[in-house]
Amino acid sequence: MPIPILIAAAAAAAGLYGVTKGVSGAIDHSNAKDMNNDAESMVNAANRKVEQHRQSTNKTLEDYGQRKLRAFNGVVADFIDTFGRLKNVEVTNTPELEKLNAGDFSTTTLNGLRQDYQALKDAGLGLGAGMGSGAALAFGAYNGTMLLATASTGTAISSLGGVAATNATLAWLGGGSLAAGGYGMAGGMMVLGGIVAGPALAIFGHILGNKGEEALNNARSNLEQAKTIRDQSELMAGKLQAIEQVTSLANSTFSYITAHLRHAVHDMKAAIENRGENFRTFSDEDKQTVLSSVKFAQLLKAMIDTPILDQDGNLVLSTEKRIQDIAAVTNGQKPALDASAS
């Protein structure tokens, strides 16, 4: 075969190979673009889901914190003042409250309520005062007595807000990002229940300068990372939902006990108006009224001392059962009449 023909055939083959590679590269680029679009949509959906749960959980915790503040400035203060007027009262422990470790009223619960209320006033949160969102979030999430003890030794209520600002989970719940490290959603995942986010996705769309095969491999990697973030967001949303559900239960139970205590304090005031301040002169029914107010004050203190989250920002697994036990005592029979003159 003449040499020119061979050269022409080789050139034609090379051209055909080039066209084939070009078509293959274009297909790879197209597939890579589709994969990147899928990965981006997946991550955006995961972000939206977590953000919705974050906002909802944050609001529920803040509402609970504000409810605690209103109770202290309302019915708790009213109970402390009214019960404090009585003389010759000795309240003994009742089995139902002992099971909750809330039975020692005279030396523990009453003093604790007084100290908590005083700490709130000292922190500038007396009647008519408001609580900032950070402080309300911390007050709703944590043991109120612990927080107030911290606040009473610090400067005003900034200690309460400081807990939310410095704890990674509360900072993320309250603001949606972790400024001290710039984590964003990945940071929230990292601190909520120990869930660690996958590596950040590569920048989408910048594949045109890559070879087709390289772009396709990068897109596959992006999609796998997106799937990891999607799976972790499901876990995170579940944890947020669990926190919100327990907090909602605590909020409704707290409200229910508050209503009972408010009614009991009203009746106790009426008994004092009718019979004076000497408990010895009270009828059995009026004595029972006093004991009922004590019971509900103890239950309210038990709720205040029950944290939703631990110091690491995880849901306290025993809290739901404890709240259910407190609710059961609230709905149970009145405590047995067992008070005597001192």
C-alpha positions in Angstrom: 0.0 0.0 0.0 1.4 3.4 -0.9 2.7 5.4 2.0 0.4 8.4 1.4 -2.6 6.1 1.7 -1.3 4.7 5.0 -0.8 8.2 6.3 -4.3 9.1 5.3 -5.8 6.1 7.0 -3.9 6.8 10.2 -5.1 10.4 10.1 -8.6 9.2 9.6 -8.4 6.8 12.5 -6.9 9.4 14.8 -9.7 11.8 13.8 -12.3 9.2 14.6 -10.7 8.4 17.9 -10.7 12.1 18.7 -14.3 12.5 17.9 -15.1 9.4 20.0 -13.2 10.8 22.9 -14.8 14.1 22.5 -18.3 12.6 22.5 -17.4 10.5 25.6 -16.0 13.6 27.3 -19.1 15.5 26.6 -21.2 12.7 28.0 -19.0 12.5 31.1 -19.4 16.3 31.6 -23.2 16.0 31.2 -23.4 13.2 33.7 -21.1 15.0 36.1 -23.3 18.1 35.9 -26.4 16.0 36.7 -24.7 14.3 39.6 -23.6 17.7 41.0 -27.1 19.0 40.7 -28.5 16.0 42.5 -25.9 16.4 45.3 -26.6 20.1 45.6 -30.4 19.5 45.9 -29.8 16.8 48.4 -27.7 19.0 50.6 -30.1 22.0 50.3 -33.0 19.7 51.4 -31.0 18.4 54.4 -30.1 22.0 55.4 -33.8 23.1 55.2 -35.0 20.1 57.2 -32.4 20.7 60.0 -33.1 24.4 60.0 -36.8 23.9 60.4 -36.3 21.6 63.4 -33.7 23.9 64.9 -36.0 26.9 64.8 -38.9 24.9 66.2 -36.8 23.3 69.0 -35.3 26.7 69.9 -38.7 28.3 70.2 -40.0 25.5 72.4 -37.1 25.7 74.8 -37.3 29.5 74.9 -41.1 29.3 75.6 -40.4 26.9 78.5 -37.7 29.2 80.0 -40.1 32.1 79.8 -42.9 30.0 81.5 -40.5 29.3 84.4 -39.8 33.0 84.8 -43.5 33.9 84.8 -44.1 31.2 87.4 -41.4 32.5 89.7 -42.7 36.1 89.4 -46.3 35.0 89.8 -47.5 31.9 91.6 -44.2 30.9 93.2 -43.7 34.4 94.8 -47.4 34.3 95.8 -47.0 30.9 97.5 -43.8 31.9 99.3 -45.5 35.0 100.7 -48.7 33.3 101.6 -47.3 30.1 103.1 -44.7 32.3 105.0 -47.6 33.9 106.9 -48.6 30.7 108.6 -47.5 29.8 112.1 -47.1 26.4 113.8 -47.0 24.4 110.7 -44.9 21.2 110.3 -45.2 19.4 107.1 -43.9 15.8 107.0 -42.8 13.9 103.9 -45.3 11.9 101.8 -44.3 8.7 100.1 -45.4 9.9 96.6 -43.1 12.8 96.8 -40.3 10.9 98.4 -40.2 8.7 95.3 -39.4 11.9 93.3 -36.8 12.9 95.8 -39.0 15.9 96.5 -40.3 15.1 99.9 -38.3 17.3 102.3 -40.2 20.5 102.0 -39.5 22.4 105.1 -35.7 22.4 104.9 -35.0 21.9 101.2 -37.8 22.8 98.8 -39.1 25.9 100.4 -35.6 27.3 101.0 -34.7 26.3 97.4 -37.7 28.2 96.0 -36.8 31.2 98.1 -33.2 31.2 97.0 -34.2 30.7 93.3 -36.7 33.6 93.5 -34.2 35.8 95.2 -31.5 35.0 92.6 -34.0 36.0 89.9 -34.7 39.3 91.6 -31.0 39.9 92.2 -30.4 39.3 88.5 -32.9 41.9 87.5 -35.7 39.5 86.6 -38.3 40.5 89.1 -41.9 41.2 88.4 -42.4 42.8 85.0 -38.9 42.1 83.8 -38.2 40.2 80.6 -35.6 37.5 79.8 -33.5 37.7 76.7 -33.6 34.8 74.2 -30.2 33.4 75.2 -31.1 33.4 78.9 -34.6 31.9 78.2 -33.0 29.2 76.1 -30.6 28.3 78.9 -33.3 28.5 81.5 -35.5 26.2 79.5 -32.8 23.7 78.7 -31.0 23.4 82.0 -31.5 22.9 85.7 -32.9 26.2 86.8 -31.4 26.1 90.3 -27.9 25.4 88.9 -28.2 28.3 86.5 -29.6 30.7 89.1 -26.9 29.7 91.6 -24.3 30.6 88.9 -26.1 33.9 88.1 -26.2 34.9 91.8 -22.5 34.7 92.0 -21.8 36.6 88.7 -23.0 39.8 87.1 -26.7 40.0 86.8 -28.3 37.6 84.4 -25.4 37.6 81.9 -24.3 34.3 83.4 -27.5 32.7 82.2 -27.1 34.1 78.7 -23.5 33.2 78.9 -24.3 29.5 79.2 -26.2 29.7 75.9 -23.4 31.7 74.3 -20.6 29.4 75.3 -22.2 26.0 75.0 -21.9 24.8 71.5 -25.3 23.1 71.2 -27.2 26.0 72.7 -25.2 28.5 70.6 -26.2 26.6 67.5 -29.8 26.2 68.6 -30.1 29.9 69.4 -28.3 31.3 66.3 -28.1 28.6 63.7 -24.4 28.8 63.5 -21.3 28.5 65.6 -19.5 31.8 65.3 -16.5 30.7 67.3 -15.2 28.4 64.6 -17.6 29.1 61.8 -19.0 25.7 61.5 -22.6 26.4 60.3 -24.7 23.2 60.0 -21.7 20.9 60.1 -20.7 22.5 63.5 -24.2 21.9 64.8 -24.0 18.3 63.8 -20.7 17.9 65.4 -22.0 19.1 68.8 -25.5 17.7 68.9 -25.3 14.2 70.3 -21.8 13.6 68.9 -22.9 13.5 65.3 -19.9 14.4 63.1 -20.6 15.9 59.7 -18.9 14.7 56.6 -16.4 16.9 54.8 -17.7 19.9 53.1 -18.9 19.4 49.5 -16.7 20.6 46.8 -17.8 23.7 44.9 -20.5 22.7 42.5 -20.5 23.5 38.8 -16.8 24.2 38.3 -16.2 21.2 36.1 -15.8 22.6 32.6 -12.1 23.0 33.0 -11.6 19.4 34.0 -11.3 16.5 31.7 -14.6 14.6 31.4 -13.5 11.6 33.3 -12.0 13.7 36.1 -15.2 15.8 36.3 -17.3 12.6 36.6 -15.1 11.2 39.4 -15.4 14.5 41.3 -19.1 14.5 40.8 -19.4 10.9 42.2 -17.4 12.0 45.2 -19.7 15.0 45.7 -22.8 12.8 45.5 -21.4 10.4 48.1 -20.6 13.3 50.5 -24.1 14.6 49.9 -25.6 11.3 50.9 -23.5 11.3 54.1 -24.8 14.8 55.0 -28.4 13.7 54.1 -28.1 10.7 56.4 -26.6 12.7 59.2 -29.2 15.4 58.9 -31.9 12.7 59.4 -30.2 11.7 62.7 -29.9 15.3 63.7 -33.5 16.1 62.9 -34.5 13.1 65.0 -32.5 14.3 68.0 -34.0 17.8 67.6 -37.4 16.4 67.4 -36.8 14.3 70.6 -35.6 17.4 72.5 -38.7 19.4 71.3 -41.1 16.6 72.3 -39.7 16.3 75.8 -39.6 20.1 76.2 -43.2 20.3 75.1 -44.2 17.7 77.7 -42.3 19.6 80.3 -43.9 22.9 79.3 -47.5 21.5 79.5 -46.8 19.6 82.8 -45.3 22.7 84.3 -48.3 24.8 83.2 -50.7 22.1 84.7 -48.9 22.2 88.0 -48.8 26.0 88.0 -52.6 26.1 87.6 -53.0 23.6 90.5 -50.7 25.7 92.7 -52.4 28.9 91.8 -55.8 27.5 92.8 -54.4 26.0 96.1 -52.7 29.3 97.1 -56.1 31.1 96.4 -57.8 28.7 98.8 -55.0 29.0 101.4 -55.4 32.8 101.3 -59.1 32.3 102.0 -58.4 30.0 104.9 -56.0 32.6 106.4 -58.7 35.3 106.0 -61.3 33.1 107.7 -59.2 31.5 110.5 -56.1 33.7 110.9 -52.5 32.6 110.6 -52.3 29.9 113.2 -52.3 26.6 111.5 -53.6 24.9 114.7 -57.0 26.6 114.4 -57.6 25.4 110.8 -60.2 22.8 110.0 -59.1 19.5 108.5 -60.3 20.8 105.1 -58.2 24.0 105.4 -55.2 22.0 106.6 -55.6 19.8 103.5 -55.6 23.0 101.4 -52.3 24.0 102.9 -50.9 20.5 102.3 -52.1 20.6 98.7 -50.3 23.9 98.1 -47.1 22.4 99.6 -47.4 19.4 97.3 -47.8 21.4 94.1 -44.9 23.8 95.2 -42.7 20.7 95.6 -43.7 19.4 92.2 -43.0 22.7 90.6 -39.6 22.8 92.3 -39.0 19.2 91.0 -39.7 20.4 87.5 -37.4 23.4 87.8 -34.7 21.1 88.9 -35.2 18.7 86.0 -32.9 19.5 83.1 -33.8 18.9 79.5 -30.2 18.9 78.2 -27.0 17.9 79.9 -23.9 20.0 80.0 -22.8 18.6 76.6 -26.1 19.6 75.0 -27.5 16.1 74.8 -31.1 15.2 75.8 -31.2 13.8 79.3 -32.7 10.4 78.7 -34.2 10.1 82.2 -36.1 13.4 81.9 -39.1 12.2 80.0 -39.8 9.4 82.6 -39.3 11.9 85.5 -41.7 14.4 84.0 -44.3 11.6 83.5 -43.8 10.6 87.2 -44.3 14.2 88.3 -47.5 14.4 86.2 -48.8 11.2 87.7 -48.3 12.6 91.2 -50.0 15.8 90.2 -53.0 13.9 88.9 -53.1 11.5 91.9 -54.9 11.7 95.1 -54.4 14.5 97.6 -51.5 13.9 100.1 -52.6 12.3 103.3 -53.4 14.8 106.1 -50.3 14.6 108.3 -49.4 18.0 109.8 -49.1 18.8 113.4 -48.5 21.8 115.5 -44.9 22.5 116.5 
